[in-house]
Amino acid sequence: MVGKVYSASTLEKCLFQASKDLNIPQGDLIYTIIEEKKGLFSKKVVIKVTVKEKDKEPEQIEDKDGIIGIKDRKIYVLDPKEGGRPAKITPSEKVVIKVDGEEIKEEKFVLSSSNIEVTIPEDDTVPKRILDIKIFPDKMKAYGSTEFVPKKIYSLKDTIDKKILNIELKEENVYSPLYTYEEVKAALEKSGIVFGIKEEEIDKLINEKNQNNILLAEGLLPVDEEQDYIDFKYGQDINKFKEDKRGRIDYKSIGAVQAFKKGDVIAEKIKGKPGMEGKSVKGDTLSYKPAKPIVFRAADGCKLSDEGDKIISTIEGKPTFKNGTFYVKPVHEVLSDVDLKTGNIKFSGDIVIKGNVKEGMKIEGGSSVLIEGAIESSEIIGKGDIDIKGNILLSRVYGGGNDVLKLQYLNDLSTLLNALESMMTSVMEIKRFNLVNKDVADGEIIKALIDNKFKTLPKICANILRDSMLEDDINTEVVDILKEKIIGFGPLKIKHFSEIDDIISIVKRKIEILNNNLTLPVNVTLNYCQDSNIQSSGNIFFKGKGEYISNISSNNGVYFEEPGSIARGGTIKAKNEIRAKTVGSSGGVSTRLAVESKGHIYVEVAYQNTIFAFGEKESVLDVPSKDVHAYVDEDGDIIIDRLKL
């Protein structure tokens, strides 16, 4: 007897390999399990299959000796000829053998006249089948699983003619019949499932044994009524720059700040789409969420049209929008420098500064801010667009006001949402393919995923806790659920993985609330900044020399538009896109360009030590290059397309 070893992830795969290799039916294999590993995400089984060595020569049976064998599961005996010896039968541990009514304990001679009785063991197992229908707590999905337990049938294994017979048994599994289509439909009906039944998935369940978590029915989610929205007739700069024949723009040719005339329509209310009811798999009607009526009011400087769907300006000025109410306010203009003589400037409308902003001064505009001169060691805050024509030194500029904090909160919530949805997909795959033992709780699976695959999730949660405090957020629903179910040992409290869907819904609602409270994105336009901090809830445009050792942060894009514009030192961060001319220097000054994972970075000339960052990943340029395009490909790798300088 010899042994061969086979290894695979399951016993069934080991037996399949052995059967194919040895050309022996799986039911006839004799094997021993020598190693079995059951991990959370991987399994391993090693077996040793015993194979009989082929006889070097066929067994020689003398013509005059008796022979014995098994054919068609029956024992036959041929008597010896004169002078020959009778055939023998040997006892077996697997069956009880009686010759002429007496159980044999050792080899015994038998003749054709001998009464040979073989008692084969019987399996008391009754073949059975189980159809399990599980309905999600929200009644939106129903899964079906089947389990078939066989009865083992043993019979005598046929042999060739022998002088001595060693009885071997053949083992067969007898299963209950597969479920029929009608039986599955009856089981669904018994469980109260009447809607969203997937006929093609029922076919999977009735054509193979031991199916697990087949999606048999799926409800229809309601479509919420779409909220009315406001079509703003402002926000785009109506003034045009002058452009020469060579395509160069004269940025000094910009005129006055945009204003609406009396009688102009500044906004219009557009009706949203109606909602649609949904249904659960049990046929329950799911009501859609009606849209909240939007606030659409007119205050100082404007009025509501007779039909109630338009806001019309009653004076010449700039429109603003806050808490559902429109205002039209005149522009506040300062013809001199802003210094100790003028004091700090704070105005609810637009501000235009014709001179410079001196050291230590602060300008705070409720809408747009235009500064014709330079600013030094000052702070500029505008809830609308900010345009600074002169140089910026040692100063802070915030376009969008408090929205900058809300945007960080939104970014962290969006990152959390993506992580939770990915984790939900992983849990579903683990459950569907039985990658863990049935006795492992869903909370343990989620805790293991956070510890091994989604290691950044605790850090994301910590950022959200910080954001909620900075934003002074009194609605603690998101914070409470993260502390209870995600942070620390919280996942072990989760009884069913569908609770992750509830957390996802809470996060989505919070994102929607924050988005509704945001004002329109605003842009910051500047010429040159040094040792400064520039932030915007919209885009940031460099129209002149660029930046030096500054921190630039935009919720959309950062654009260096002037030929020869330089970004040297500091950090430039944008949500979607950065387009720069020259980054760094021949001396290797480190300059960081950062966007989100799906963003793009374009640079005409980038020197060594330029850092390209995408989300948590980053790559450092090692040689001066030109025509650089950096992005993250479908595999999650940072790609830097470039030519050597």
C-alpha positions in Angstrom: 0.0 0.0 0.0 1.3 3.5 -0.8 0.0 6.9 0.1 -0.4 10.2 -1.9 -0.9 13.6 -0.4 -3.3 16.3 -1.7 -4.0 19.8 -0.5 -6.8 22.3 -1.2 -9.1 24.8 0.6 -11.8 22.2 1.2 -12.1 18.4 1.6 -14.3 18.2 -1.5 -11.6 19.8 -3.6 -9.0 17.4 -2.2 -11.1 14.4 -3.1 -11.8 15.8 -6.6 -8.0 16.2 -7.2 -7.3 12.7 -6.0 -10.2 11.1 -8.0 -9.0 12.8 -11.2 -5.3 11.9 -10.5 -5.8 8.3 -9.6 -8.8 7.6 -11.9 -10.7 6.3 -8.9 -14.3 7.3 -8.1 -14.5 9.6 -5.0 -16.7 7.1 -3.2 -13.9 4.4 -3.5 -11.1 6.5 -2.1 -9.5 5.5 1.2 -8.1 8.6 2.8 -7.0 10.2 6.1 -7.2 13.9 7.0 -3.7 14.8 8.2 -4.2 18.6 8.5 -7.2 20.9 8.7 -6.9 24.7 9.1 -10.0 26.9 9.5 -9.2 30.6 9.6 -11.4 33.6 9.4 -10.5 34.3 5.7 -8.7 31.2 4.6 -9.0 27.4 4.9 -6.7 24.5 4.2 -7.2 20.7 4.2 -4.5 18.1 3.6 -5.4 14.5 3.1 -3.4 11.3 2.5 -5.0 8.8 0.1 -4.1 5.1 0.4 -3.5 3.4 -3.0 -3.0 -0.3 -3.4 0.1 -1.2 -5.3 -0.5 -3.1 -8.5 0.5 -6.7 -8.3 3.7 -7.3 -10.2 2.2 -10.5 -11.6 -1.4 -11.7 -11.8 -2.3 -13.9 -8.9 -1.7 -17.5 -10.0 -4.6 -19.8 -9.3 -3.9 -23.5 -9.8 -6.5 -25.1 -12.0 -7.4 -27.6 -9.4 -7.8 -25.2 -6.4 -11.2 -23.7 -5.5 -11.9 -20.0 -6.2 -14.1 -17.4 -4.6 -15.2 -13.9 -5.7 -18.0 -11.3 -5.7 -20.0 -10.5 -8.8 -23.1 -8.2 -8.9 -22.7 -7.9 -5.2 -23.1 -11.6 -4.6 -20.5 -14.1 -3.4 -19.8 -17.1 -5.6 -17.7 -20.2 -4.9 -16.2 -22.8 -7.3 -15.2 -26.1 -5.7 -11.6 -27.4 -6.1 -10.8 -30.3 -8.4 -9.4 -33.5 -7.2 -6.2 -32.9 -5.2 -6.9 -29.1 -5.0 -7.6 -27.0 -1.9 -10.9 -25.2 -1.3 -11.1 -21.4 -1.4 -10.9 -19.4 1.8 -12.9 -16.4 3.2 -11.4 -14.1 5.8 -13.2 -12.3 8.6 -13.7 -8.5 8.3 -14.1 -5.6 10.8 -16.6 -4.0 8.5 -19.2 -6.8 8.2 -20.3 -9.9 10.1 -19.6 -13.1 8.1 -21.3 -16.4 8.9 -20.5 -19.7 7.2 -23.1 -22.4 7.7 -24.7 -20.4 10.5 -21.5 -19.7 12.5 -19.7 -16.4 12.6 -16.1 -16.8 11.5 -13.2 -15.4 13.6 -10.4 -16.6 11.3 -9.9 -17.7 7.7 -12.2 -20.5 6.8 -12.4 -23.0 3.8 -15.6 -22.7 1.9 -17.3 -24.8 -0.8 -20.1 -24.1 -3.2 -22.4 -26.0 -0.8 -21.4 -23.6 2.1 -24.1 -21.2 3.3 -22.3 -17.9 3.4 -24.2 -15.0 5.0 -22.8 -11.5 5.1 -24.5 -8.9 7.4 -23.8 -5.4 6.1 -24.1 -2.4 8.6 -26.9 0.0 8.0 -26.9 3.8 8.4 -29.7 4.8 10.7 -29.7 8.3 9.1 -32.9 9.3 7.3 -32.2 11.4 4.2 -33.5 14.8 4.8 -33.5 18.3 3.3 -34.0 21.7 4.8 -35.1 24.9 3.1 -34.4 28.0 5.2 -35.9 31.4 4.2 -34.4 34.5 5.9 -35.9 37.9 5.7 -33.9 41.1 6.4 -35.2 43.1 9.4 -36.3 45.9 7.0 -38.2 43.3 4.9 -36.5 44.6 1.8 -34.5 41.4 1.0 -35.2 37.6 1.4 -32.5 34.9 1.1 -32.9 31.2 0.7 -30.5 28.4 1.7 -30.8 24.6 1.3 -29.1 21.8 3.2 -29.3 18.1 2.2 -28.3 15.3 4.6 -27.7 12.0 2.9 -28.2 8.3 4.0 -25.2 6.1 3.4 -25.9 2.7 1.6 -23.2 0.0 1.8 -22.9 -3.0 -0.5 -20.4 -5.7 -1.4 -17.7 -4.6 -3.8 -17.1 -6.8 -6.8 -13.7 -8.6 -7.0 -11.9 -10.9 -9.5 -11.5 -14.6 -8.9 -9.4 -15.3 -5.8 -8.3 -18.2 -3.6 -8.7 -16.0 -0.5 -11.5 -13.5 -0.3 -11.1 -10.2 1.7 -14.5 -8.5 1.6 -14.6 -4.8 0.9 -17.6 -2.5 1.0 -18.8 0.1 -1.5 -20.4 3.2 -0.1 -23.1 5.3 -1.8 -24.9 8.4 -0.7 -28.7 8.6 -1.1 -30.2 12.1 -1.0 -33.7 13.4 -0.8 -34.9 14.8 -4.1 -34.1 18.5 -5.0 -36.7 21.0 -4.2 -39.1 21.8 -7.0 -40.1 25.3 -8.2 -43.6 24.8 -6.7 -42.1 23.9 -3.3 -39.9 27.0 -3.1 -42.8 29.2 -4.2 -45.0 27.6 -1.5 -42.2 28.2 1.1 -42.0 31.9 0.1 -45.7 32.2 0.3 -45.7 30.6 3.8 -43.1 33.2 4.9 -45.3 35.9 3.6 -43.1 36.9 0.7 -45.2 38.0 -2.2 -43.3 40.9 -4.0 -40.0 41.2 -5.9 -39.5 37.4 -6.3 -36.5 36.6 -8.5 -37.4 33.7 -10.7 -33.9 33.2 -12.1 -32.6 32.9 -8.5 -35.1 30.2 -7.7 -33.6 28.2 -10.6 -30.2 28.2 -8.8 -31.9 26.9 -5.6 -33.7 24.0 -7.3 -30.9 22.8 -9.6 -28.1 22.2 -7.0 -27.9 20.9 -3.5 -26.6 22.9 -0.5 -27.1 26.4 -1.8 -26.4 29.3 0.6 -27.9 32.8 0.8 -29.5 33.0 -2.6 -31.3 36.3 -3.0 -34.9 35.1 -3.7 -36.8 38.4 -3.4 -36.0 42.1 -3.2 -38.3 44.9 -2.4 -38.6 48.2 -4.1 -37.3 51.2 -2.3 -39.5 54.3 -2.3 -38.3 57.3 -4.3 -38.6 60.4 -2.2 -40.3 63.4 -3.5 -37.7 65.7 -5.1 -37.5 69.0 -3.4 -38.2 72.3 -5.2 -34.9 74.0 -6.0 -33.8 77.6 -6.6 -32.4 78.7 -10.0 -30.0 81.4 -9.0 -29.6 84.0 -11.7 -26.3 85.3 -10.3 -23.0 83.8 -9.3 -21.2 84.2 -12.6 -19.0 87.2 -13.2 -20.6 89.2 -16.0 -17.5 91.4 -16.6 -15.1 90.4 -19.3 -11.3 90.7 -19.3 -9.7 92.3 -22.3 -7.5 90.0 -24.4 -4.8 91.0 -26.9 -4.0 89.3 -30.2 -1.5 87.0 -28.6 -4.0 85.7 -26.1 -2.6 87.5 -23.1 -5.2 88.8 -20.6 -5.0 92.2 -19.1 -6.3 91.5 -15.6 -6.3 95.3 -14.8 -9.2 95.8 -17.3 -11.8 94.3 -15.0 -14.6 96.8 -14.3 -16.8 97.3 -11.3 -18.3 94.5 -9.1 -21.3 92.8 -10.7 -24.6 94.4 -9.8 -28.3 93.8 -10.7 -30.5 96.6 -11.9 -34.0 97.4 -10.6 -36.6 95.0 -12.1 -34.1 92.1 -12.8 -35.0 88.6 -11.8 -32.3 87.4 -9.4 -33.8 83.9 -8.6 -36.6 81.5 -9.7 -38.2 78.6 -7.8 -38.4 75.4 -9.9 -40.7 72.5 -8.9 -39.1 69.2 -8.0 -40.2 65.7 -9.3 -43.0 63.8 -7.5 -42.2 60.8 -5.3 -43.0 57.1 -5.8 -44.1 54.5 -3.2 -42.1 51.4 -2.6 -42.9 47.9 -1.5 -41.3 45.3 0.9 -41.0 41.7 0.0 -44.0 41.0 2.1 -46.1 43.4 0.0 -46.2 46.2 2.5 -46.5 49.7 0.9 -43.6 51.9 1.8 -44.4 55.6 1.8 -42.0 58.0 0.2 -40.6 61.0 2.0 -42.4 64.2 1.0 -40.1 67.1 0.2 -39.9 69.9 2.7 -41.1 73.1 1.3 -38.2 75.4 0.6 -38.1 78.9 2.1 -38.3 81.4 -0.8 -38.7 84.9 0.6 -37.7 88.4 -0.4 -36.4 91.0 2.0 -34.5 94.3 1.6 -33.9 95.4 -1.9 -36.1 92.8 -3.7 -39.7 91.5 -3.9 -41.6 88.3 -4.6 -43.4 88.1 -8.0 -47.2 87.9 -8.0 -47.0 84.1 -8.9 -44.7 83.5 -6.0 -42.0 81.8 -8.1 -39.5 84.7 -8.8 -37.4 87.1 -6.8 -37.2 90.6 -8.5 -34.7 93.3 -7.5 -36.1 96.6 -6.5 -32.8 98.4 -6.4 -29.4 98.3 -8.1 -27.0 96.2 -6.2 -25.6 92.7 -5.4 -28.0 89.9 -4.3 -27.3 87.6 -1.4 -29.1 84.6 0.0 -29.3 83.4 3.6 -31.7 81.0 5.3 -34.2 81.0 2.4 -34.3 84.8 2.2 -33.0 87.0 -0.6 -31.5 90.5 -0.1 -30.1 93.0 -2.6 -27.6 95.3 -1.0 -25.5 98.1 -2.3 -21.7 97.9 -2.5 -19.6 99.3 0.3 -16.6 101.1 -1.3 -13.4 102.3 0.5 -11.4 104.7 -1.7 -8.3 104.8 0.5 -6.0 102.3 2.3 -7.5 100.2 5.1 -5.4 101.2 8.2 -5.8 102.7 11.6 -7.7 105.7 10.2 -10.4 103.6 8.7 -10.4 100.8 11.3 -11.4 97.2 10.4 -14.0 96.9 7.8 -17.1 94.7 8.3 -20.1 94.9 6.0 -23.0 92.5 5.3 -22.9 93.2 1.5 -20.0 93.5 -1.0 -16.8 95.4 -0.2 -14.5 97.2 -2.6 -11.2 98.4 -1.3 -9.4 100.8 -3.8 -6.1 100.9 -1.8 -3.9 98.6 0.3 -4.8 96.7 3.5 -2.1 97.6 6.1 -0.6 95.4 8.8 -2.9 94.0 11.4 -6.2 95.0 9.8 -9.2 92.8 9.2 -11.8 92.9 6.5 -15.0 90.8 6.8 -17.6 90.9 4.0 -21.0 89.3 4.0 -20.7 88.8 0.3 -17.8 89.5 -2.2 -14.6 91.3 -1.4 -12.5 93.2 -4.0 -9.1 94.6 -3.0 -7.3 96.7 -5.6 -4.0 96.9 -3.6 -1.8 94.6 -1.6 -2.3 93.2 1.9 0.3 92.5 4.6 -0.1 90.6 7.9 -3.9 90.9 7.7 -7.0 88.8 7.6 -9.6 88.8 4.8 -12.9 87.0 5.2 -15.6 86.9 2.5 -18.8 84.8 2.3 -18.7 85.6 -1.4 -15.9 85.7 -4.0 -12.6 87.3 -3.0 -10.4 89.1 -5.5 -7.1 90.5 -4.5 -5.1 92.4 -7.1 -1.9 93.1 -5.2 0.6 90.9 -3.4 -0.3 89.0 -0.2 2.3 88.7 2.5 2.0 86.9 5.9 -1.8 87.0 5.7 -4.9 84.8 5.9 -7.6 84.8 3.3 -10.8 82.8 3.8 -13.3 82.6 0.9 -16.6 81.1 2.0 -16.4 82.0 5.7 -17.5 79.3 8.1 -18.3 77.0 5.2 -14.6 76.0 5.2 -15.2 74.1 8.5 -18.4 72.5 7.2 -16.6 71.3 4.1 -14.0 69.5 6.2 -16.8 67.9 8.1 -18.5 66.8 4.8 -15.2 65.4 3.4 -14.7 63.2 6.5 -18.3 62.0 6.5 -18.1 61.1 2.8 -14.9 59.1 3.5 -16.7 57.3 6.4 -19.6 56.6 4.1 -17.4 55.0 1.4 -15.6 52.9 4.1 -18.9 51.6 5.6 -20.3 50.7 2.2 -17.1 48.8 1.3 -17.2 47.0 4.6 -20.9 46.1 4.1 -19.9 44.5 0.7 -17.1 42.5 2.4 -19.5 41.2 5.1 -22.0 40.1 2.5 -19.3 38.2 0.5 -18.1 36.5 3.7 -21.6 35.4 4.6 -22.5 34.4 1.1 -19.5 32.1 0.5 -19.4 30.7 4.1 -15.8 32.0 4.6 -16.2 31.7 8.4 -17.9 29.2 10.7 -21.6 29.5 11.2 -21.1 30.1 15.0 -19.0 33.3 14.4 -21.2 36.2 15.2 -21.7 39.1 12.7 -20.2 41.5 15.2 -17.0 39.5 15.4 -16.7 39.5 11.6 -17.1 43.3 11.5 -14.5 43.7 14.3 -12.0 41.5 12.4 -12.6 43.5 9.2 -11.9 46.8 11.0 -8.8 45.4 12.6 -7.4 43.9 9.4 -8.9 45.4 6.3 -10.4 48.8 7.3 -7.6 50.0 9.7 -8.2 53.6 8.8 -11.9 53.6 10.0 -11.1 54.5 13.7 -9.0 57.5 12.5 -11.9 58.6 10.3 -14.3 58.4 13.2 -11.8 60.4 15.4 -11.8 63.1 12.7 -15.6 63.3 12.7 -15.7 63.6 16.5 -13.2 66.6 16.1 -15.3 68.1 13.3 -18.5 68.0 15.3 -16.9 69.9 18.1 -15.3 72.5 15.8 -18.7 73.0 14.0 -20.5 73.1 17.4 -22.8 70.4 16.1 -25.6 69.9 18.6 -27.1 66.9 16.7 -25.0 64.0 18.1 -26.8 61.1 16.3 -23.7 60.4 14.1 -21.3 60.8 17.0 -23.4 58.5 19.3 -23.7 55.7 16.8 -20.0 55.7 16.0 -19.1 55.5 19.7 -21.6 52.7 20.3 -21.1 50.5 17.2 -17.8 51.3 15.4 -15.1 52.7 17.8 -13.2 50.3 20.1 -15.1 47.1 21.0 -18.4 48.6 19.7 -18.6 46.3 16.7 -19.0 43.3 19.1 -22.4 44.8 20.1 -23.7 44.3 16.5 -26.0 41.3 16.4 -26.8 41.4 12.6 -24.7 42.9 9.9 -27.8 44.8 8.6 -27.2 47.3 11.4 -24.3 48.7 9.3 -27.0 49.8 6.8 -28.7 51.8 9.6 -25.4 53.6 10.3 -25.0 54.3 6.6 -28.5 55.8 6.5 -27.7 58.1 9.5 -24.4 59.3 7.8 -26.3 60.0 4.6 -28.9 62.1 6.4 -26.1 64.1 8.1 -24.4 64.7 4.8 -27.7 65.9 3.3 -28.3 68.3 6.2 -24.8 69.8 6.0 -25.1 70.2 2.2 -28.4 72.0 2.6 -26.8 74.4 5.1 -23.9 75.3 2.8 -24.0 78.5 0.8 -22.9 78.6 -2.8 -19.2 77.8 -3.4 -17.1 80.9 -3.7 -13.8 81.6 -5.5 -10.6 83.3 -4.4 -8.6 85.1 -7.1 -5.1 86.5 -6.3 -1.9 87.5 -7.9 0.9 86.4 -5.6 1.1 85.2 -1.9 4.0 84.5 0.4 4.0 82.9 3.9 0.2 83.0 3.8 -2.8 80.8 4.3 -5.4 80.9 1.5 -8.7 78.8 1.8 -11.8 78.7 -0.4 -15.0 76.8 -0.5 -14.8 76.9 -4.3 -11.8 77.5 -6.7 -8.6 79.4 -6.2 -7.1 81.2 -9.2 -3.6 82.6 -9.4 -3.6 85.4 -12.0 0.0 86.5 -11.5 3.4 85.3 -10.1 2.0 82.5 -8.0 2.9 81.4 -4.4 5.9 80.9 -2.1 5.9 78.8 1.0 2.1 79.1 1.6 -0.7 76.8 2.5 -3.4 76.8 -0.3 -6.6 74.9 0.3 -9.6 74.7 -2.1 -12.8 72.6 -2.1 -12.7 72.3 -5.9 -9.6 73.3 -7.9 -6.5 75.4 -7.8 -5.4 77.0 -11.0 -2.2 78.9 -11.9 -3.1 80.7 -15.1 -0.3 83.2 -15.9 2.6 81.8 -18.0 5.7 81.4 -15.8 3.6 81.4 -12.6 5.5 79.5 -9.8 4.4 77.3 -6.9 7.5 77.0 -4.7 7.3 75.4 -1.2 4.3 74.9 1.1 1.2 72.8 0.4 -1.4 73.2 -2.3 -4.5 71.1 -1.6 -7.6 70.8 -3.8 -10.6 68.4 -3.8 -10.7 67.7 -7.6 -7.9 69.3 -9.6 -4.6 71.3 -9.5 -3.2 72.9 -12.7 0.2 74.5 -12.2 2.9 76.0 -14.4 6.2 75.6 -12.5 6.4 73.7 -9.2 9.5 73.7 -6.9 13.0 74.8 -8.0 16.2 73.4 -9.4 17.5 73.3 -5.8 14.8 70.8 -4.9 12.5 72.8 -2.7 9.8 70.4 -1.4 6.4 71.4 -2.6 3.3 69.3 -1.8 0.4 69.0 -4.3 -2.6 67.1 -2.8 -6.0 66.1 -4.2 -8.6 63.5 -3.3 -8.2 59.9 -4.6 -10.2 60.6 -7.8 -8.5 64.0 -8.5 -6.0 65.0 -11.1 -2.8 67.1 -11.0 -1.3 68.8 -14.1 2.1 70.6 -14.0 4.0 72.1 -17.0 7.3 71.8 -15.2 7.9 70.0 -11.9 11.3 69.8 -10.1 12.6 67.0 -7.9 11.1 66.7 -4.4 7.6 67.6 -5.7 5.2 65.5 -3.7 2.0 64.2 -5.4 -0.6 63.1 -2.9 -3.9 61.4 -3.5 -5.9 60.7 -0.4 -3.7 58.7 2.0 -1.2 57.8 -0.8 1.7 59.9 -2.1 4.6 59.8 -4.4 7.7 62.0 -4.6 9.2 63.1 -8.0 12.8 62.1 -8.2 13.9 64.0 -11.4 12.9 67.3 -13.0 10.1 66.7 -15.5 7.7 68.4 -17.8 4.1 67.9 -19.1 3.3 66.1 -15.9 -0.1 64.4 -15.3 -0.6 62.6 -12.0 -3.6 60.5 -11.1 -4.7 57.2 -9.5 -5.6 54.3 -11.8 -8.3 51.7 -11.5 -5.9 49.5 -9.4 -5.4 52.3 -6.8 -1.8 53.0 -7.9 -0.5 56.5 -8.4 0.4 57.1 -12.0 2.7 60.0 -13.0 2.8 60.5 -16.8 5.7 62.9 -17.6 8.7 63.7 -19.9 12.2 64.3 -18.6 13.1 68.0 -18.5 
